[in-house]
Amino acid sequence: MNPESTPDAIEIELKFAVRDVEVDQVQAVLPSSAHCLHTRTLANRYFDTADGRLHASGVAIRTRSVESTHEMTVKIREPDEGGLTRRKEWNLPVAVPELDRDQLMQLPLPNLVRDLVQTDRLQVAFENTLRRTDWRVQWGACDAMVSLDLGEVRTKDSQSLVSEIEIESLAGPVSDLIDLGLEIADRLPCFMGVISKAERGERLLRHADPQADDDPTTETGWLYRMSRMLDPLAGPSPKEAIRALAHCAPEAVVARFEPLLSQGQLPPGLGRWMLLRSLEGTT
C-alpha cells in the first residue's frame, strides 16, 4: 500500500525478495529522475481467528501506524499468485490501530469474513515493524512507487526477517511496470517474492516450514516453491530450491543457476528469469 492508493483500488505490484541490500544500493539502480520521498517506520498489526480462517479465505485485514497516523487496510487476493499480483484493496482511516467494524461491514467482503467481523472473532494474530523507503519513479509511461522494506514479522514466540522490494503501479501500462521490475532485478541480488507478509505471519503461527509443503503438481507451482525455498522461512534451503528449479526450468537454465544456488548465493539474472517465467501465458 502507498499513499496514492484509494478505496476500491486494484493494487498491481511486483515483489522481489533481496538479501543484504540497503537504501543506497536501491537508489543506485533506479533512474536518475527517481525521487526519494521518505524513510519511515511502519508498525502493522494483522488480524485473524485463532485457526487462521481469514487468511485461508484469501483476505488480509491489518492496521498500520506511522507515528500518530493510523489506517485500516483490507486486501482480497486473486486466486493465482506469481510475480505480478493484482488485489482488491481498501485503505480506511482509523483513530487508533484497532478494527473499525462499522467501516468493515460497509465493504463488499465475502460472507464468511462478514460473519467473523460481526461475531467479533478477529484478534491480533501477528505484527511486523518495517523501515520503508519509498521512491516515486517514472519509467516509460508508467508512474510507479518503489519501496524497500526491511524489518521482521513477529508472533508471540517467533519471528522472520523481511527484506523485499515492492514495485507498485500508480498509473500507466503494466508492460512498463514489468520493464521497470526487470531493470531492478538485473542489478540487484534477488528472486521473485512469493511469500506475503500475511503468509509469513500465518506460517509462523502454525510453525509451518515451507519445506514441509506437499510437492506441487505443475511447473508454475514448482516455480513458487523455488521462491519459498530461497526465503529465510525455509532456511533457506539451496538443495530444495535446486530441486524445484529442475521441475520448472529447461536443463540450460538449471545449469546456469545451479552452481551459485548450491553455494547459497543468488545468481545474476535469477530474479529476471523467475519473473518472466511466472508471466508466461498471463500477459
MITINU-9932 format. One record per residue: x, y, z of N, C-alpha, C in turn. Coordinates in steps of 0.05 Angstrom, whole numbers, plus 5000, padded with zeros to 4 digits. Layout:
BEGIN
XYZXYZXYZ/...
END
This chain:
BEGIN
501749765000500050005000501850255000/501050454984502450704983500350924985/501251174992499351384997497351444975/498151384950496351444928494051244925/494151024940492050824938489450934949/487250864936484650964945482750734949/480650774964478650564968477650454941/477350194940476450054916478550044894/481050114901483250094881483949804877/485049744853486249484848489249524850/490449394870493349414874494749234854/496549344838498149194818501049244825/502549024832505249054840506948814834/509548864833511548654832513048644859/514048414866515648394890518048214886/520348314895522748164895523848144923/524647904932526047864957528947924952/530248064970533048134966534648054991/537248044988539047975010541248185013/541648275037543948455043543848705025/541448815021541049045004540249285022/541449505019540849745035539749965017/538950185029537650405015539450514992/541950554998543650684977544050504953/543950234957544150054934541750064916/539350094928536950114912536950384898/537750594911537850864899539650854874/541850704876543850704854542750564829/540750384832539850244808537350364796/536250564810533850704799534650914779/532850994761533551214742534151464757/535851634745536751884759534452064766/532152044752529852214758528252114782/528951874792527351764815527551954839/525351994852525252184875524652024900/526652044919526251904945524352074962/522151964969520152114984520752125014/521351895026521851885054522651595062/523851575086524151325100522651345126/520851155131519051165154518950895167/518250895193517850645208514850585207/514150345198511350255196510950035217/508850075233508049865252505349755243/505349495237502949365226501949145244/499349125247498048915263496148765244/496448505242494748345225492748185243/490248175233488148055249487147795236/486447605253485447345242484147205266/482946975260481946795281484246625291/483846485313485946315324486746085304/484846005287485445785268486045895240/486446155237487246265211485146255189/482646285196480446265177480546505157/481346735167481346975149483446935127/485846855135487946815115487146595095/485846385105485046165088482946255068/481446465074479446565056480546755035/483146815036484346995017484047285023/483547345048483147625057485147695079/486347935077488148035098487048295108/486948325134486048565147488148655167/489148895164491248995182490749285189/492049375210492249655216495149735212/495549985204498350085200498550355215/500650385230501250625244503850745234/503750995227506151155220506051395238/507751395259507651595280504851605292/503451835291500751845304498451805284/499151725260497051675239496551385236/493951305234493251025233491250975210/491450745197489550665177488950365179/486750285169485950005167485849935138/487249715131487349625103486149345100/484549305079483449045073484348975044/485448735041486348635015485048365010/484048334985482948084976484547984953/485947764956487847674936486347514914/487547524890486547364868487347074872/485846884860486546604864489346534856/490446654835493146584825495146774836/497546664844499646834853501846834832/503846994836506047004817507647254820/509347314800510947544802509347804801/507247804786505448044784502847974799/502248134819499848084835497848304831/495348234831493148414830491248354853/490748564869488948514893487148754896/484648694904482848904912483849014939/483749274942484949394966483249634975/482749655001481449885012483149985035/483550245036485050375058483250575072/482850535097480850685112482150815137/481851075141483051205164481651115190/483151065211482050995237483451165258/482151205281483251375302485451235318/485150975321487150815336487650555320/489850415325490450175310488849935319/486249955316484349745322482349715299/480949485298479049455276476649635280/475849765258473349925258471249745244/469649615260467849415249465649545232/464849795239462749935223463749985195/466250065192467350115166467649845151/468549635165468949385152466249275140/464149315155461549205146460449355122/461649585115460749725091462149635066/464149455069465649355046464349105035/464749055009463648804996465348565003/465448485028467048265037465547995033/467047775030465847515029464147465054/462047305051460247255073461647145098/463546965094465046855117466447075132/467647265118469147475131467147655146/464947715134462947885147462047755173/461647495172460847355197463047375218/465547345211467747365230467847645242/467347845226467348125236464948165255/462648085246460148125262460247985289/461447755290461547595315464047655331/465647855323467947945339469947725344/470547565323472447355326475247415315/475647655305478247735295479947865317/482247765322484047875341486847915329/488648055342491348095332492747825331/493547745307494847485303497947515303/498947725290501847775290502248065282/504748145285505448425280508048435264/508448655250511148705239511848995241/514449045242515549315242517549335220/517149535203518749565179519949845177/522349855166523350115157522950125127/521150295118520450305089521550565077/522950535055523850765039522350755013/521050985006519451004982520751184962/520751104936521551274914519351294894/518851534884516951574861518651554836/517851374818519351314794517651334769/518651474749517451474722519051294704/517751104692519150914674517350874649/518250994627516550984603513951134610/511751014605509151144611508051064638/509750924654508850824680509651004702/507851074720508351214744508251014767/510550974781510750754800511850844826/511250684847512450724873514250474878/516750524883518650314890519150334920/518850114935519150124964521049904972/522949974989524749775002523749745031/523049495038522149425064524249255078/525149345101527049195118525949185146/525648945157524548915184524048625190/521948575206521248305213518348275220/517348035216514647955225514947795251/513147855270513447735297510747615306/510947385318508747275334509747275363/508247145381508947145409511646995414/512146795397514546625403516346585379/516046735358517846705335517846955318/519746975300519947205282521347115256/520947275235522147225209522847495196/525247505185526247755173524747815147/524348075142523248165117525348335103/525948275078527748435062526848415033/525348615024524048594998523648864985/523348854959522749094943520049054930/518249244935515649244922515649464901/514549404878514349594856511349614848/510149834856507249854853506450054831/504549974814503650154793501650354805/502250604799500350824806498750904782/499950884758498550954733500350854710/499050794688500550714664500350424658/501550334636501350064627502849864644/501749624648503049424664505649334650/505849344624508249264610510649434618/510249694623512449864632513149814660/511149744677511749664705513549414705/512949224688514548984686517349044677/517649224657520249304647521949434670/520649604686522049714709522949504728/521149304734521849094751524248934741/524348874715526548734703529148884705/529049154702531449314704532549304732/530849314752531749294780532849014786/531448814776532248534781534948474769/535548604746538148564733540448664749/539948854768542148994781542348944811/540648774821540748714850540548404854/541848304875541548014881538647964892/537047824877534247794884533047544872/530647484882528947284869526047374871/524347254855521547334855520347274883/519147474895518047444922515147334920/514747114933512046984933510747014961/512346994982511246995009510447275017/507947325021506947585030507547615060/507247855070507647895099505447745114/503047735102500847595115501447295116/502447175094503146895095505446845114/507347025115509646985133508646965162/506947145170505847135197504246895202/502546815182500846585186502546325188/504646305173506446075175507846065202/508646295212509946305238507946205260/505446285258503446195277503145895277/503245775253502845485250505445335252/507645475255510345345254510545175228/509645295206509445155181511845215163/513945055164516245085147515445025118/516045205100515345145071516544885061/518644785073519844535064517944295068/516044335087514244115093511744115075/511544315058509244325040509244085020/506944005011506743794991508143884965/509243704950510343774924508243874906/508844074890506944184871506343984848/504244044833503443864811503844004784/504644254784505044404759507744534759/508744604735511244754733511145024747/508845154744508545414758508645374788/507345164798507545104826510345064836/511944924820514744884827516345144827/515545334809516845594809516345744836/513845734845513145864870514545724894/514745454892516145304913519145384913/520245424890523045514889523445774904/521545964900521646214914521546174944/519746004953519445954982521945814993/523345644977525745514987528045704990/528045924975530146134977529546324999/527146315011526446505032527546415059/528146615077529046535104527246345119/524646345113522846165126523545875122/524845815099525645545093528545485099/529845665112532645625120534545855112/534845925086533645805062534845525057/533745385037534545115031535545105002/538145144996539145134969538444874955/538744644969538244384957535344364947/533444454963530644444955530044644933/531344874934531045074912531944964886/534144824886535144704861533344484851/532244314870530344114862527844234849/526944454860524544584849525244704821/527644824819528444934793528444724772/529344484778529544264759526844184749/524744234764522044164755520644384739/521844624738520444834724522144984703/524544884699526445014680527744814662/528444904637530044724620532844684630/534144474620536844404630538844634629/538644794608540545014605540245214628/537745264636537345454658538345334684/537745074688538744944713541844964714/543144904692546044914691547045194696/545645394688546445674691546345754720/544145674734543745784762544645594784/544945334778545445144799548145184814/550345254801552845274816552745484839/551745724833551545924855549345864875/547045754865544945684884545945474904/547545284895548545074913550445184934/551545424929553245554949551645754966/549045754963547345934979547246214969/548146264944548146524933545846564913/545246814907543246884887544646954861/544346784840545746834815544747074800/546447224787545547444769543447334749/541347494745539347414725537147234736/537447144761535446964772532747104775/532747344786530247494790528747544764/530347624743529147664717527847404706/529347184707528346934696525846854711/525746864737523446784752520946954746/521347214744519047384738517947324710/519747304690518747254663517446974662/518646784676517446514676514646514688/514246674709511646694722509546824705/510446994686508547144670507947004644/509146784638508646644613505646564611/504446654590501546594585499646764601/500746964616498947134632498947424624/500847514607500947794598500947814568/
END
